[in-house]
C-alpha cells in the first residue's frame, strides 16, 4: 500500500529525504540506479528515523536490480563499490565521503533461525514482508513518496514495536529478533510492550543460545545504551531472555542506581552498565565476556570493574584516592566509584566531591625502566624487577612527585648502601 496516497495511514506531513538521504552523494547513487526507469527507494531505519527527526547514521537503499547490475551501473558512473554481502544481494557504494548499503529485493527461500538463504525478486511487498518490524518495512522514494505497507507510521506514533505478521514466525526466521525487539522497545516504545510480541519472545527465548556471541554483544550493548535500559532489562529477565543469554546479569537494582547517578554526574563507560548487572568477582565477568565474545580491551575493562585490583569507594583518604587513580587511571577509577556509590547508595553530593579529583588527574608514568637499573650496574635477572618495584613504591609514597633525577639519585643511594653492606666484614 502506498501510504502517501492513503489518508488513513499517511502522516499529515512528512519531511521527505533528509540528512544524508537528501545530499548530493545520495542523489548521485539514486540517479545511477534509476537512470533507465528502474525504481530505487530508501528503506528501513533511515526512513523510520526521518519520521522521528533523527539523523540516521546508515543509509540503506533497495532496488529490484540484481547485484551485478547495481555494481556495473555504479562503477560506470565512477562510484566505488564493495561487495559487502553479495550472497544476500548487498553491496556498499562509496562516494563523496558517504556510504550507502544497496540491497536487491529479496524473498526467503530457507531460514534456520540464524541465517537465511534468499532469492531475488522485483516485488516490493514481498521484500517488505520478510522484514522484522512494521516501522522497519517503510520505504521512501527520492521524491519523498512514502510506502508503508504495515502501518509503521501508526506504530511509531503510538510508541509500539510490532512484528510484521505473526511474531513467532518472524522470530523463527531469525532468533536475534528477540533482542532487537527489546532494543527497539527501549528506544521507541511507550508504556507496556505489544503483548503478542512479548509472548512470542518468552516462548522462543530457549532458541537464543544458538546465536553467536558477537550478535548477542551488539544488541545487548545497544540495549544498555538506551535511556529505558533498566525497565527493558527487567522485562528481559521476566521473559527468560537474560537467563538464556547472560544468566549472571540480573542485578537490575544496581543498574537502576547507576542510571540515576549518571543523570547527575555524567555517563560511565558502556561496560559499566554491564558490570552493574553482574556479581563481584572474576568468574561471572569472565563467563559473560566469553558468552559475548568481547574484544580483549572490553573484556579486560569488564574484569577490572568486577574484580578491581584496588578498592575504590567514595570514602577513600586523599592518599588512597591518588594511589587508586595512579594505578587504575581516571576512567576506570571513575566507573568503579560510580559502581561503589550505586551499591552503597552514596548521596550525589558526596560522589561529586570524590569525582572532582578524577576529572583532572593525569597519570604520571614512573620515570625509571629496567634498563636504567642495568646501566647502573644491577645484574640482569629477578633482582631488576624487585628493585624496580621497590623504587616505584618509594616514588608513590612521595605522592609521585620525585623526578627522574630524584629516582636515579635514590637508586644510586641504594646501590651504594648495598655495596657498603657487602664490603663490611660479616659479624660473628
WOHU-V932872 format. One record per residue. N is the residue number from 1. RES is the residue in one small letter. BURIAL is I if it has 9 or more other ideal C-beta (glycine too) atoms within 8 Angstrom, else O. Layout:
[[N & RES & BURIAL] [N & RES & BURIAL]]
This chain:
[[1 & x & O] [2 & x & O] [3 & x & I] [4 & x & I] [5 & x & O] [6 & x & I] [7 & x & O] [8 & x & O] [9 & x & I] [10 & x & I] [11 & x & O] [12 & x & O] [13 & x & O] [14 & x & I] [15 & x & O] [16 & x & I] [17 & x & I] [18 & x & O] [19 & x & O] [20 & x & I] [21 & x & I] [22 & x & I] [23 & x & I] [24 & x & O] [25 & x & I] [26 & x & I] [27 & x & I] [28 & x & I] [29 & x & I] [30 & x & I] [31 & x & I] [32 & x & I] [33 & x & I] [34 & x & I] [35 & x & O] [36 & x & O] [37 & x & O] [38 & x & I] [39 & x & O] [40 & x & I] [41 & x & I] [42 & x & I] [43 & x & I] [44 & x & I] [45 & x & I] [46 & x & I] [47 & x & I] [48 & x & I] [49 & x & I] [50 & x & I] [51 & x & I] [52 & x & O] [53 & x & O] [54 & x & O] [55 & x & O] [56 & x & I] [57 & x & O] [58 & x & O] [59 & x & I] [60 & x & I] [61 & x & I] [62 & x & I] [63 & x & I] [64 & x & I] [65 & x & I] [66 & x & O] [67 & x & I] [68 & x & O] [69 & x & O] [70 & x & I] [71 & x & I] [72 & x & O] [73 & x & I] [74 & x & I] [75 & x & I] [76 & x & O] [77 & x & I] [78 & x & O] [79 & x & I] [80 & x & O] [81 & x & I] [82 & x & O] [83 & x & O] [84 & x & O] [85 & x & I] [86 & x & I] [87 & x & O] [88 & x & I] [89 & x & I] [90 & x & I] [91 & x & I] [92 & x & I] [93 & x & I] [94 & x & I] [95 & x & I] [96 & x & O] [97 & x & O] [98 & x & I] [99 & x & O] [100 & x & I] [101 & x & I] [102 & x & I] [103 & x & I] [104 & x & I] [105 & x & I] [106 & x & I] [107 & x & I] [108 & x & I] [109 & x & O] [110 & x & O] [111 & x & I] [112 & x & O] [113 & x & I] [114 & x & I] [115 & x & O] [116 & x & I] [117 & x & O] [118 & x & I] [119 & x & O] [120 & x & I] [121 & x & I] [122 & x & O] [123 & x & O] [124 & x & I] [125 & x & O] [126 & x & I] [127 & x & I] [128 & x & I] [129 & x & I] [130 & x & I] [131 & x & I] [132 & x & I] [133 & x & I] [134 & x & I] [135 & x & I] [136 & x & I] [137 & x & I] [138 & x & I] [139 & x & I] [140 & x & I] [141 & x & I] [142 & x & I] [143 & x & O] [144 & x & I] [145 & x & O] [146 & x & I] [147 & x & I] [148 & x & I] [149 & x & I] [150 & x & I] [151 & x & O] [152 & x & I] [153 & x & I] [154 & x & I] [155 & x & I] [156 & x & I] [157 & x & O] [158 & x & O] [159 & x & O] [160 & x & I] [161 & x & I] [162 & x & I] [163 & x & I] [164 & x & I] [165 & x & O] [166 & x & O] [167 & x & I] [168 & x & I] [169 & x & O] [170 & x & I] [171 & x & I] [172 & x & I] [173 & x & I] [174 & x & I] [175 & x & I] [176 & x & I] [177 & x & I] [178 & x & I] [179 & x & I] [180 & x & I] [181 & x & I] [182 & x & I] [183 & x & I] [184 & x & I] [185 & x & I] [186 & x & I] [187 & x & O] [188 & x & I] [189 & x & I] [190 & x & O] [191 & x & O] [192 & x & O] [193 & x & I] [194 & x & I] [195 & x & O] [196 & x & O] [197 & x & I] [198 & x & I] [199 & x & I] [200 & x & I] [201 & x & I] [202 & x & I] [203 & x & O] [204 & x & I] [205 & x & I] [206 & x & O] [207 & x & I] [208 & x & I] [209 & x & O] [210 & x & O] [211 & x & I] [212 & x & O] [213 & x & I] [214 & x & O] [215 & x & I] [216 & x & I] [217 & x & I] [218 & x & O] [219 & x & I] [220 & x & I] [221 & x & I] [222 & x & I] [223 & x & I] [224 & x & I] [225 & x & O] [226 & x & I] [227 & x & O] [228 & x & I] [229 & x & I] [230 & x & I] [231 & x & O] [232 & x & I] [233 & x & I] [234 & x & I] [235 & x & I] [236 & x & I] [237 & x & I] [238 & x & O] [239 & x & I] [240 & x & I] [241 & x & I] [242 & x & I] [243 & x & O] [244 & x & I] [245 & x & I] [246 & x & I] [247 & x & O] [248 & x & I] [249 & x & I] [250 & x & O] [251 & x & I] [252 & x & I] [253 & x & O] [254 & x & I] [255 & x & I] [256 & x & I] [257 & x & I] [258 & x & I] [259 & x & I] [260 & x & O] [261 & x & I] [262 & x & I] [263 & x & O] [264 & x & O] [265 & x & I] [266 & x & O] [267 & x & O] [268 & x & I] [269 & x & O] [270 & x & I] [271 & x & I] [272 & x & I] [273 & x & I] [274 & x & I] [275 & x & I] [276 & x & I] [277 & x & I] [278 & x & I] [279 & x & O] [280 & x & O] [281 & x & O] [282 & x & O] [283 & x & O] [284 & x & I] [285 & x & I] [286 & x & I] [287 & x & I] [288 & x & I] [289 & x & I] [290 & x & O] [291 & x & I] [292 & x & I] [293 & x & O] [294 & x & I] [295 & x & O] [296 & x & O] [297 & x & O] [298 & x & I] [299 & x & I] [300 & x & O] [301 & x & I] [302 & x & I] [303 & x & I] [304 & x & I] [305 & x & I] [306 & x & I] [307 & x & I] [308 & x & I] [309 & x & O] [310 & x & O] [311 & x & O] [312 & x & I] [313 & x & I] [314 & x & I] [315 & x & O] [316 & x & I] [317 & x & O] [318 & x & O] [319 & x & O] [320 & x & O] [321 & x & I] [322 & x & I] [323 & x & I] [324 & x & I] [325 & x & I] [326 & x & I] [327 & x & O] [328 & x & I] [329 & x & O] [330 & x & I] [331 & x & O] [332 & x & I] [333 & x & I] [334 & x & I] [335 & x & I] [336 & x & I] [337 & x & I] [338 & x & I] [339 & x & I] [340 & x & I] [341 & x & I] [342 & x & I] [343 & x & O] [344 & x & O] [345 & x & O] [346 & x & I] [347 & x & O] [348 & x & I] [349 & x & O] [350 & x & I] [351 & x & I] [352 & x & I] [353 & x & O] [354 & x & I] [355 & x & I] [356 & x & O] [357 & x & I] [358 & x & I] [359 & x & O] [360 & x & O] [361 & x & I] [362 & x & O] [363 & x & O] [364 & x & O] [365 & x & O] [366 & x & O] [367 & x & O] [368 & x & I] [369 & x & O] [370 & x & O] [371 & x & O] [372 & x & I] [373 & x & I] [374 & x & I] [375 & x & O] [376 & x & I] [377 & x & O] [378 & x & I] [379 & x & O] [380 & x & O] [381 & x & O] [382 & x & O] [383 & x & O] [384 & x & I] [385 & x & O] [386 & x & O] [387 & x & I] [388 & x & I] [389 & x & O] [390 & x & O] [391 & x & I] [392 & x & I] [393 & x & O] [394 & x & I] [395 & x & I] [396 & x & I] [397 & x & O] [398 & x & O] [399 & x & O] [400 & x & I] [401 & x & O] [402 & x & I] [403 & x & O] [404 & x & O] [405 & x & O] [406 & x & O] [407 & x & I] [408 & x & I] [409 & x & O] [410 & x & I] [411 & x & I] [412 & x & I] [413 & x & O] [414 & x & I] [415 & x & I] [416 & x & O] [417 & x & O] [418 & x & O] [419 & x & O] [420 & x & O] [421 & x & O] [422 & x & O] [423 & x & O] [424 & x & O] [425 & x & O] [426 & x & O] [427 & x & O] [428 & x & O]]
